[in-house]
Amino acid sequence: MDRQLVSNGNPMESIVGFSRAVRVGPYIAVGGTAPVDADGKTVGVGDVFAQTTRCFEIIKAALEAAGSGLHDIVRTRVILTDIDNWKPAIEARKAYCQDSRPVDTIMAINRFVNPEWLVEIEVDAVIADQST
């Protein structure tokens, strides 16, 4: 199977050695996606709903670059710095996952690399129709 690496231009990709997403056959993994703009600045400081929305916008673009879309998401992982923020994070997630209804994990950690980040999102997708 071919392996497709998807980049969104983040300079850390080459420094650290990661891809925004990787597609192998019908499977796509989108790594921990932080709430940043094109310049790497945090979006929605202090607002978990805005940050989750930004994460999903980045994920949507990565999936589309891999020949997929939100409809192919089968798993999401919502990683928070404060588990009490789960409701606004899930409200934002719902707008992107209502139709595909993937399985979900919600967890909390102590902190991210950037302390302004309240959330990171990971998704896995499977393209059911290989003609896509």
N, C-alpha and C positions, 0 to 999 in steps of 0.2 A: 504494500500500500504506500502511496505517496504521503509525504509529510509536508504540510504547509504551515509556515510560520507567519503569524499576523503581527505586524508592528503598528503602533499608533504614533511613532516618532518620539517617544519618551527617551531622552538621552541615557537614562539609567539602564535601558534594555541592553545596550552594548557594554556598559561598565560592569553590570552585575551578571549579565548573561541570561536574560529571560526574554520571553515573548509575551505580548498582551494575550495572545491566544495561539493554540496549536490545534490544527486539524489533521487527523489521521483517518482516512476513509470517511465514514459518516460521523465520526466522533470529534467533538470540539470541546476543548477545555479552555476556559477563560480564567486566568489567574486573578489573585487578589487585586481588585480594582478600587483604587482610591478616588476620592472626590476632588479631582484637580482639573484645572482648565488647561488650554493648550500651552500655556507658559509654565505649567507646573505649580501654579498657585492654588491654594485650597479654596474650594467653592463652598459657600454656605457655612462659614465659621460659626460654630455654636448651634447649628440647625440640622439635626439628623435627617429630617425629611428632605431638605434641599440637598444634602450630601448623598443620600441614598438615590435620589433622582439623578444626580450627576453621574454616579457610578453606573446606573442602568443605561444612561445615554452613551457612555463609553462602551459598555458591554454590547449594546445594540449595534453600534458601529463596527465593533470587532467581529461579531457574528456575521454581519452583512459582508464584511471583507473576506470572510471565510466561506461565503456562498450559502449562508444560512439566515436565520432570523430568530426573533423572540419566540416564535411558534415552535421552535425545535428544542427549547430549554427543557431539560428533564430533571435538573437539580439546581437549587440555589443554596448558597451558604451566606448568611448574613452575620458578619462578625462585628461586634459592637464593643466599645470601651465601657459602656454602662448598660447593663441588661435592662434597666428601667426604660431605656429608649426603644425597646422592641416595637411598641405599638406604632409610633410614627414611621419607623423604618419599614414595617410591614405594610402600612398604608401606602407608602411610596412604591414598594415592591409590587403591590397589587395592580397598579396601573400598567405594569409591564408583563405581568405573569397571569393575569386573570383568565385569559383564554387557554394557555398551555397547562396551567395548574400543576407545575412541577413539584416534586418533593422538596422539602425545605429543612434546613438546620439553622437554628438561631443560637449563637453563642457569644460569650463575652470574654475579652482578654484584658490584660492590664493597660496596654497602650500600643500604639502603632509607632512607626519610625518618626512620623510627624505628629506631634501632640495635638495639632488642630483637627486631625481626622477623628471623627466619632464612629465611622463605619468603613468597612471594606466589604466588597461583595465578590464571591466566586460563583461561576456557573459552569455546568456541563450541559452540552447539547448533543443530540443525535439527529442526523438528517435521515428521516424515515424513507423518503423518496430519493433514491440515488440519482435520479435524472436531474435533480436540482443543481 
